[in-house]
Amino acid sequence: MCGILGVVAHTPANQILYDGLLVLQHRGQDAAGIATVDGNTFHMHKGNGLVRDVFRTRNMRVLQGNAGIAHVRYPTAGSAIDHNEAQPFYVNSPFGIVLGHNGNLTNTEQLQEELFLEDRRHVNTNSDSEVLLNVLAHELQEKAKKYRLDVQTIFAAVSGVHRRCRGAYAVVAMIAGYGLLAFRDSYGIRPLVIGSHQTEHGTEYLVASESVALDTLGFKLLRDIAPGEAVFIDFDGNFHSQQCAKNPTLNPCIFEYVYLARPDSVIDGISVYETRLNMGENLADKIARIWPQADIDVVIPIPDSSRPSALQLAVRLGIPFREGFVKNRYIGRTFIMPGQEMRQKSVRQKLNAVNVEFKNKNVLLVDDSIVRGTTSREIVQMARDAGARKVYFASAAPPVRFPNVYGIDMPSRRELIATGRSDEEICREIGADMLVYQDLDSLKAAVCKANPAVQYFEASCFDGDYITGDITPEYLDEIEAARENGNANKSHDVSQLDLNLAVSEG
């Protein structure tokens, strides 16, 4: 999971891109980068850390020009401390191109071999994003006539990328001397939206991972970029789009609505906030159905993404809703911290209980999902330490039983608490008195209710159905072995983030 931006404006792009990255910071905290273009010259600055730490005034001054792209990185492969894997990436042959990518290619090894043996292109890092950039550069070279580009040539090159690349990808790229290119994989797994802003000098365009970036920067949401579609905006502000994939279908990642996206975003016409309210209603209906005599005194969310679901659940059941945990917002995400002991310590640093909301009460804790179970176990114990009589636990998402190979940091099957365990066994593992999971059909219904036009979703972490059709048990075994070898060899310094499946960058 990463955040990407691309803009063609009539004013300096550096401030637009910086402000947009701040809004998308939740999509990646490991590294950030901005590349702008001034004439035929690229200016780029990138590095490890949060957006506010990577960019200083001196860096912003260098980023000249009215167009550019930007990226925040959430590491899922490669070295989390290697600044060379921060994006955007750049190539200068046959055209100057900078590219940022959100997602994961599932045939990276095959593409690396093709690039080296057939395309005669060299890749410097382990990042699949750099692989994707070189595939695009090669396709542009093959399609271009006398090293000149036009819109149809660019779209033909994107069609070539779709033919060769498998997996999930949302991409923004800048081609020196030409304009901004954005495209999305043919399954529409990772999100990408486009907006416009009318100025006295003409129309400005902004492409982003989430609509919230458009809102905060004063751009009007036009629409989502469709699966398989490519959008090209030249430096004069002319807008072009074309479907570049055969038989595209929309299958957005359902985990975006569960956890990843900001609640104020709209993705594929679906309000994330509305979806989470619907999830709470459906979960409440299940609790009422399977547990009609529930002795719940209070519903307490685990901050922050579970709050809308917990609130609607409480309203539906007619049970008081209370804030029982105070979150320290200056601690990183616990599920990407290296090592079990460090994650447990981080939970206590990240959350603190409001004892008065727990003392002598039967509490229902609501979280967006349960992955490893480490956080859930610690939070249940915190509730007991705060004086709760009984601690019940509800997950707004179904059990996470399978790894994600499309760009989300999900552990191997052995690390997932739900793999090979029943709900009762998971309940005992996290120390709760009762555990209730959302049903997958109910989760899908909650999302569909917000936009009935969307009927299909990428939900492999819940059902093991990998939509691209190329994920085999052997593939999962290989990437999990690579992940475990990487974990065995890396330092346990707290600054190093957990790596996902050792196959993806975006």
C-alpha positions as CSV (number, residue, x, y, z in Angstrom):
1,M,0.0,0.0,0.0
2,C,1.4,3.4,-1.0
3,G,0.0,6.8,-2.0
4,I,0.5,8.4,-5.4
5,L,-0.2,11.8,-6.9
6,G,0.2,13.5,-10.3
7,V,-0.5,17.0,-11.3
8,V,-0.5,19.3,-14.3
9,A,-1.1,22.8,-13.1
10,H,-0.6,26.5,-14.0
11,T,1.2,27.3,-10.7
12,P,4.2,25.6,-9.1
13,A,3.5,21.9,-8.5
14,N,5.8,21.4,-5.5
15,Q,3.4,22.9,-2.9
16,I,0.4,21.0,-4.4
17,L,2.2,17.7,-4.3
18,Y,3.6,18.3,-0.8
19,D,0.2,19.2,0.6
20,G,-1.3,16.2,-1.2
21,L,1.3,13.8,0.3
22,L,0.5,15.1,3.8
23,V,-3.1,14.1,3.2
24,L,-2.1,10.7,1.9
25,Q,0.5,10.1,4.7
26,H,-1.7,7.2,6.1
27,R,-0.9,5.2,3.0
28,G,2.8,5.2,3.7
29,Q,5.2,6.4,6.4
30,D,8.5,4.8,5.4
31,A,9.6,7.2,2.6
32,A,8.4,10.1,0.4
33,G,9.4,11.6,-2.8
34,I,8.4,14.4,-5.3
35,A,9.5,14.8,-8.9
36,T,8.7,17.9,-10.9
37,V,9.3,18.8,-14.5
38,D,10.4,22.2,-15.8
39,G,10.6,22.2,-19.6
40,N,12.4,19.0,-20.3
41,T,14.3,18.9,-17.0
42,F,13.3,16.8,-14.0
43,H,13.9,17.9,-10.4
44,M,13.5,15.2,-7.7
45,H,13.9,14.9,-4.0
46,K,13.1,11.7,-2.0
47,G,14.2,10.1,1.2
48,N,13.2,7.9,4.1
49,G,10.8,9.2,6.7
50,L,7.5,11.1,7.0
51,V,6.7,13.8,4.5
52,R,7.4,16.6,6.9
53,D,10.8,15.1,7.7
54,V,11.9,14.4,4.1
55,F,11.2,17.9,2.7
56,R,12.8,21.1,3.9
57,T,12.6,24.6,2.3
58,R,15.8,24.1,0.4
59,N,14.4,20.9,-1.1
60,M,11.2,22.5,-2.1
61,R,13.0,25.4,-3.9
62,V,14.7,22.9,-6.2
63,L,11.4,21.3,-7.2
64,Q,10.6,23.7,-10.0
65,G,7.9,23.5,-12.6
66,N,4.1,23.3,-12.9
67,A,3.8,19.5,-13.3
68,G,5.0,16.6,-11.3
69,I,4.3,13.4,-9.4
70,A,4.7,12.3,-5.8
71,H,4.7,9.2,-3.7
72,V,4.6,8.0,-0.1
73,R,6.0,4.5,0.4
74,Y,4.7,1.8,2.6
75,P,7.3,-1.0,2.3
76,T,6.3,-4.4,1.3
77,A,9.6,-5.7,-0.1
78,G,13.2,-4.7,-0.3
79,S,15.1,-3.0,2.4
80,A,13.0,-0.6,4.5
81,I,16.1,1.5,5.3
82,D,17.4,1.7,1.7
83,H,16.7,5.2,0.4
84,N,17.3,4.0,-3.1
85,E,14.0,2.3,-3.0
86,A,12.1,5.5,-2.3
87,Q,10.0,6.6,-5.2
88,P,9.6,8.1,-7.8
89,F,12.0,6.1,-10.0
90,Y,13.7,7.5,-13.1
91,V,15.0,6.3,-16.4
92,N,16.4,8.5,-19.3
93,S,16.1,6.1,-22.2
94,P,14.5,6.3,-24.6
95,F,12.6,9.1,-23.0
96,G,13.0,10.7,-19.6
97,I,10.4,9.1,-17.4
98,V,9.7,9.3,-13.7
99,L,7.2,6.9,-12.2
100,G,5.4,6.2,-8.9
101,H,3.4,3.0,-8.2
102,N,0.9,1.7,-5.7
103,G,0.4,-2.1,-5.7
104,N,2.4,-5.3,-6.4
105,L,3.4,-7.1,-9.5
106,T,3.0,-10.9,-9.1
107,N,5.3,-11.8,-12.0
108,T,8.3,-9.7,-11.0
109,E,10.9,-12.4,-11.4
110,Q,9.7,-13.2,-14.9
111,L,9.8,-9.5,-15.9
112,Q,13.2,-9.0,-14.5
113,E,14.5,-11.9,-16.6
114,E,12.8,-10.5,-19.7
115,L,14.2,-7.0,-19.1
116,F,17.7,-8.3,-18.8
117,L,17.8,-11.0,-21.5
118,E,15.4,-9.6,-24.1
119,D,14.8,-5.9,-23.5
120,R,18.5,-5.2,-22.5
121,R,17.4,-3.0,-19.6
122,H,19.1,-2.9,-16.2
123,V,17.2,-2.7,-12.9
124,N,19.2,-1.3,-9.9
125,T,16.9,-2.3,-7.0
126,N,14.7,-5.2,-5.8
127,S,11.6,-3.0,-6.3
128,D,8.9,-4.2,-8.6
129,S,8.1,-0.5,-9.2
130,E,11.4,0.0,-11.0
131,V,10.6,-3.2,-13.0
132,L,7.3,-1.6,-14.0
133,L,9.0,1.6,-15.0
134,N,11.4,-0.2,-17.3
135,V,8.6,-2.3,-18.9
136,L,6.8,1.0,-19.7
137,A,10.0,2.6,-21.0
138,H,10.6,-0.4,-23.3
139,E,7.1,-0.5,-24.6
140,L,7.3,3.2,-25.4
141,Q,10.5,2.6,-27.2
142,E,9.0,-0.3,-29.2
143,K,5.9,1.7,-30.2
144,A,7.5,5.1,-30.9
145,K,8.4,6.1,-34.4
146,K,11.7,7.9,-34.8
147,Y,11.7,8.4,-31.0
148,R,8.7,10.7,-31.2
149,L,5.5,10.2,-29.1
150,D,1.9,11.0,-29.7
151,V,-1.1,10.1,-27.5
152,Q,-2.0,6.9,-29.4
153,T,1.6,5.7,-29.1
154,I,1.5,6.3,-25.4
155,F,-1.7,4.4,-25.0
156,A,-0.4,1.5,-27.1
157,A,2.6,1.3,-24.7
158,V,0.2,1.1,-21.8
159,S,-1.5,-1.8,-23.6
160,G,1.8,-3.5,-23.8
161,V,2.3,-3.0,-20.0
162,H,-1.1,-4.6,-19.4
163,R,-0.1,-7.6,-21.6
164,R,3.1,-8.2,-19.7
165,C,2.5,-7.2,-16.1
166,R,0.4,-9.3,-13.7
167,G,-0.9,-8.2,-10.3
168,A,-2.2,-4.9,-8.9
169,Y,-0.9,-1.5,-9.9
170,A,-2.0,2.1,-10.0
171,V,0.6,4.3,-11.7
172,V,1.5,7.9,-12.2
173,A,4.3,8.8,-14.6
174,M,5.7,11.9,-16.1
175,I,7.2,11.9,-19.6
176,A,9.7,14.7,-20.2
177,G,8.5,17.0,-22.9
178,Y,5.1,15.4,-23.2
179,G,2.9,15.2,-20.0
180,L,1.4,13.2,-17.2
181,L,0.4,9.5,-17.7
182,A,-1.8,7.6,-15.2
183,F,-3.2,4.1,-15.5
184,R,-4.7,1.3,-13.4
185,D,-4.5,-2.5,-13.7
186,S,-7.3,-4.3,-15.6
187,Y,-8.9,-5.5,-12.3
188,G,-9.0,-2.1,-10.7
189,I,-7.6,-3.5,-7.5
190,R,-5.8,-0.4,-6.3
191,P,-7.6,2.9,-6.3
192,L,-6.9,5.9,-8.5
193,V,-9.1,9.0,-9.0
194,I,-8.8,12.2,-11.1
195,G,-10.0,15.7,-10.4
196,S,-9.9,19.1,-12.0
197,H,-9.7,22.7,-10.9
198,Q,-10.7,25.7,-13.1
199,T,-8.4,28.7,-13.0
200,E,-8.2,31.9,-15.0
201,H,-5.3,30.3,-16.9
202,G,-7.2,27.1,-17.7
203,T,-8.0,23.7,-16.2
204,E,-5.6,22.0,-13.8
205,Y,-5.7,18.2,-13.3
206,L,-4.8,16.1,-10.3
207,V,-4.6,12.3,-10.1
208,A,-4.5,10.7,-6.6
209,S,-4.9,7.4,-4.7
210,E,-7.9,8.8,-2.8
211,S,-10.4,11.5,-3.3
212,V,-9.5,13.1,0.0
213,A,-6.4,14.6,-1.6
214,L,-8.6,16.3,-4.3
215,D,-10.9,17.7,-1.6
216,T,-8.2,19.3,0.5
217,L,-6.5,20.8,-2.5
218,G,-9.6,22.4,-4.0
219,F,-10.0,20.0,-6.9
220,K,-13.4,18.6,-8.0
221,L,-13.6,14.9,-8.2
222,L,-14.3,14.0,-11.9
223,R,-14.3,10.2,-11.6
224,D,-12.3,7.1,-10.9
225,I,-9.8,6.0,-13.5
226,A,-11.4,2.8,-14.8
227,P,-9.7,-0.6,-14.6
228,G,-7.3,-0.9,-17.6
229,E,-7.8,2.7,-18.6
230,A,-5.0,5.2,-19.2
231,V,-5.3,8.9,-18.9
232,F,-2.8,11.3,-20.5
233,I,-2.7,15.1,-19.8
234,D,-0.2,17.0,-21.9
235,F,1.5,20.1,-20.5
236,D,-0.9,22.4,-22.3
237,G,-3.7,20.8,-20.2
238,N,-5.3,18.7,-23.0
239,F,-7.0,15.6,-21.5
240,H,-7.0,12.2,-23.2
241,S,-8.2,8.8,-22.1
242,Q,-8.5,5.4,-23.5
243,Q,-9.2,1.8,-22.4
244,C,-6.0,-0.1,-22.9
245,A,-6.8,-3.6,-21.5
246,K,-8.7,-6.5,-22.9
247,N,-11.8,-7.5,-20.9
248,P,-11.2,-5.2,-17.8
249,T,-13.4,-5.8,-14.8
250,L,-13.8,-3.8,-11.6
251,N,-12.7,-5.7,-8.5
252,P,-11.6,-3.1,-5.9
253,C,-9.6,-4.2,-2.9
254,I,-12.2,-4.6,-0.1
255,F,-9.6,-4.0,2.6
256,E,-9.4,-0.4,1.4
257,Y,-12.9,0.1,2.9
258,V,-12.2,-1.9,6.0
259,Y,-9.0,-0.2,7.1
260,L,-6.6,1.3,4.5
261,A,-8.5,4.4,3.1
262,R,-9.4,7.5,5.0
263,P,-13.1,7.6,6.0
264,D,-13.6,10.8,4.1
265,S,-12.6,9.3,0.8
266,V,-14.8,8.1,-2.0
267,I,-13.3,5.2,-4.0
268,D,-15.0,3.7,-7.1
269,G,-18.1,5.7,-6.1
270,I,-18.2,4.2,-2.7
271,S,-18.1,6.3,0.5
272,V,-15.6,4.7,2.9
273,Y,-17.4,6.3,5.8
274,E,-20.8,5.0,4.7
275,T,-19.4,1.6,4.2
276,R,-18.0,1.4,7.7
277,L,-21.4,2.5,9.1
278,N,-23.0,-0.3,7.1
279,M,-20.4,-2.7,8.4
280,G,-21.4,-1.8,12.0
281,E,-25.1,-2.3,11.3
282,N,-24.5,-5.7,9.7
283,L,-22.3,-6.8,12.6
284,A,-24.9,-5.6,15.1
285,D,-27.5,-7.7,13.3
286,K,-25.3,-10.8,13.6
287,I,-24.7,-10.2,17.3
288,A,-28.5,-9.8,17.8
289,R,-29.1,-13.0,15.9
290,I,-26.5,-15.3,17.5
291,W,-26.4,-13.8,20.9
292,P,-29.9,-12.4,21.8
293,Q,-29.2,-12.4,25.5
294,A,-26.0,-10.4,25.3
295,D,-25.1,-8.7,28.6
296,I,-23.1,-5.8,27.0
297,D,-23.0,-2.6,29.1
298,V,-20.9,-0.5,26.7
299,V,-19.5,-0.5,23.2
300,I,-15.9,0.8,22.9
301,P,-14.0,1.3,19.6
302,I,-10.3,0.6,19.1
303,P,-9.1,3.8,17.5
304,D,-9.4,5.0,14.8
305,S,-10.7,3.2,11.7
306,S,-13.2,1.1,13.7
307,R,-15.0,4.1,15.2
308,P,-17.8,4.5,12.6
309,S,-18.6,0.7,12.7
310,A,-18.6,0.7,16.5
311,L,-20.8,3.8,16.7
312,Q,-23.4,2.4,14.3
313,L,-23.3,-1.0,16.0
314,A,-24.0,0.6,19.4
315,V,-26.9,2.6,17.9
316,R,-28.4,-0.5,16.3
317,L,-28.2,-2.5,19.5
318,G,-29.3,0.4,21.7
319,I,-26.2,0.1,23.9
320,P,-24.1,3.1,25.1
321,F,-21.1,4.0,23.0
322,R,-18.0,5.3,24.8
323,E,-14.5,6.2,24.0
324,G,-12.4,3.9,26.2
325,F,-9.0,4.3,24.7
326,V,-6.9,7.4,24.1
327,K,-4.5,7.1,21.1
328,N,-1.0,8.4,21.0
329,R,-0.8,9.6,17.4
330,Y,3.0,9.7,17.4
331,I,3.6,6.0,17.4
332,G,3.9,4.0,14.2
333,R,1.5,1.3,13.1
334,T,1.9,-1.7,15.4
335,F,1.3,-4.4,12.9
336,I,4.4,-3.4,10.9
337,M,6.7,-3.3,13.9
338,P,9.5,-5.9,13.9
339,G,9.2,-8.7,16.3
340,Q,6.4,-9.9,18.7
341,E,7.9,-8.3,21.8
342,M,8.3,-4.9,20.1
343,R,4.7,-5.0,18.8
344,Q,3.4,-5.8,22.3
345,K,5.3,-2.9,23.8
346,S,4.2,-0.6,21.0
347,V,0.5,-1.3,21.7
348,R,0.9,0.0,25.3
349,Q,2.7,3.0,24.0
350,K,0.0,3.7,21.4
351,L,-3.2,3.2,23.4
352,N,-4.1,4.0,27.0
353,A,-7.3,3.0,28.7
354,V,-9.8,5.4,30.3
355,N,-10.4,3.3,33.4
356,V,-13.8,4.8,34.3
357,E,-15.3,3.4,31.1
358,F,-14.2,-0.2,31.9
359,K,-14.5,-0.5,35.7
360,N,-17.1,-3.2,36.6
361,K,-18.6,-3.3,33.1
362,N,-19.1,-5.9,30.5
363,V,-17.5,-4.2,27.5
364,L,-17.7,-5.0,23.7
365,L,-14.5,-3.9,22.0
366,V,-14.9,-3.3,18.2
367,D,-11.9,-3.4,15.9
368,D,-11.7,-3.1,12.1
369,S,-10.0,-6.4,11.7
370,I,-7.7,-9.0,13.5
371,V,-4.5,-9.9,11.7
372,R,-1.8,-11.4,13.9
373,G,-3.9,-11.1,17.1
374,T,-1.0,-9.6,19.0
375,T,-2.7,-6.2,19.3
376,S,-6.1,-7.7,20.1
377,R,-4.6,-9.8,22.9
378,E,-2.9,-6.8,24.4
379,I,-6.0,-4.6,24.2
380,V,-8.2,-7.3,25.8
381,Q,-5.7,-7.5,28.7
382,M,-5.7,-3.7,29.0
383,A,-9.5,-3.7,29.3
384,R,-9.2,-6.3,32.1
385,D,-6.5,-4.3,33.8
386,A,-8.8,-1.3,33.7
387,G,-11.4,-3.2,35.7
388,A,-13.7,-4.7,33.1
389,R,-15.8,-7.7,34.4
390,K,-16.1,-9.3,30.9
391,V,-14.4,-8.4,27.6
392,Y,-16.2,-9.3,24.4
393,F,-14.5,-8.6,21.0
394,A,-16.1,-7.9,17.6
395,S,-14.3,-7.6,14.3
396,A,-15.9,-5.5,11.6
397,A,-14.1,-7.7,9.0
398,P,-14.1,-11.5,8.5
399,P,-11.1,-13.6,9.7
400,V,-7.9,-12.8,7.9
401,R,-6.7,-16.3,6.8
402,F,-4.6,-15.7,3.7
403,P,-1.7,-13.4,2.8
404,N,-2.2,-10.5,0.5
405,V,-0.1,-10.4,-2.6
406,Y,-1.5,-7.2,-4.1
407,G,0.4,-4.6,-2.1
408,I,-0.8,-4.8,1.5
409,D,1.4,-5.8,4.3
410,M,-0.1,-9.1,5.4
411,P,2.0,-11.7,7.3
412,S,2.6,-15.2,6.2
413,R,-0.1,-17.8,6.9
414,R,1.8,-19.1,9.9
415,E,1.6,-15.6,11.5
416,L,-2.1,-15.0,10.8
417,I,-4.0,-15.9,14.0
418,A,-7.1,-17.1,12.0
419,T,-5.2,-19.5,9.8
420,G,-6.0,-23.1,11.0
421,R,-8.1,-21.9,14.0
422,S,-11.8,-21.8,14.7
423,D,-13.5,-18.6,16.0
424,E,-13.6,-20.3,19.5
425,E,-9.8,-21.0,19.4
426,I,-9.1,-17.4,18.3
427,C,-11.2,-16.1,21.1
428,R,-9.1,-18.1,23.6
429,E,-5.9,-16.9,21.9
430,I,-6.8,-13.3,22.4
431,G,-8.2,-13.8,25.9
432,A,-11.7,-12.6,25.2
433,D,-14.9,-13.9,26.8
434,M,-16.6,-14.0,23.4
435,L,-15.5,-13.2,19.8
436,V,-17.8,-12.2,16.8
437,Y,-16.5,-11.8,13.3
438,Q,-18.3,-10.1,10.4
439,D,-19.4,-12.6,7.7
440,L,-17.7,-12.0,4.3
441,D,-21.1,-11.8,2.5
442,S,-22.2,-9.2,5.0
443,L,-19.0,-7.2,4.4
444,K,-19.5,-7.2,0.7
445,A,-23.2,-6.2,1.2
446,A,-22.1,-3.3,3.3
447,V,-19.8,-2.0,0.5
448,C,-22.3,-2.7,-2.2
449,K,-25.0,-0.8,-0.3
450,A,-22.9,2.3,-0.7
451,N,-22.8,1.8,-4.5
452,P,-24.9,-1.1,-5.9
453,A,-23.1,-0.7,-9.3
454,V,-20.0,-2.4,-7.8
455,Q,-20.6,-6.1,-7.3
456,Y,-17.2,-7.8,-7.2
457,F,-14.2,-7.3,-4.9
458,E,-10.7,-8.5,-4.4
459,A,-11.0,-10.2,-1.0
460,S,-8.2,-12.7,-1.1
461,C,-7.0,-12.1,2.5
462,F,-10.5,-13.4,3.6
463,D,-11.4,-16.1,1.1
464,G,-8.1,-17.1,-0.6
465,D,-9.5,-16.3,-4.1
466,Y,-6.7,-14.4,-5.9
467,I,-8.4,-12.6,-8.7
468,T,-5.5,-12.4,-11.1
469,G,-5.5,-16.2,-11.4
470,D,-1.7,-16.7,-11.3
471,I,-1.3,-17.3,-7.5
472,T,-0.5,-20.9,-6.7
473,P,0.3,-22.6,-3.4
474,E,3.9,-22.9,-4.6
475,Y,4.0,-19.2,-5.2
476,L,2.7,-18.5,-1.7
477,D,5.3,-21.0,-0.3
478,E,8.1,-19.2,-2.1
479,I,7.3,-15.7,-1.0
480,E,6.7,-16.8,2.6
481,A,10.0,-18.5,2.6
482,A,11.7,-15.4,1.2
483,R,9.9,-13.3,3.9
484,E,11.0,-15.6,6.7
485,N,14.6,-15.6,5.4
486,G,14.5,-11.8,5.3
487,N,13.2,-11.6,8.8
488,A,15.9,-13.9,10.0
489,N,18.7,-11.9,8.5
490,K,17.5,-8.3,9.3
491,S,18.3,-6.3,12.3
492,H,15.7,-5.9,15.0
493,D,16.2,-2.1,15.2
494,V,12.9,-0.4,15.9
495,S,13.3,1.9,12.9
496,Q,13.2,-1.1,10.5
497,L,9.7,-1.9,9.4
498,D,8.3,-5.4,8.7
499,L,8.6,-6.5,5.2
500,N,5.7,-8.1,3.3
501,L,6.1,-11.3,1.3
502,A,9.4,-10.1,-0.2
503,V,7.9,-9.5,-3.6
504,S,6.3,-6.0,-3.7
505,E,7.3,-2.4,-3.4
506,G,4.2,-0.2,-4.0
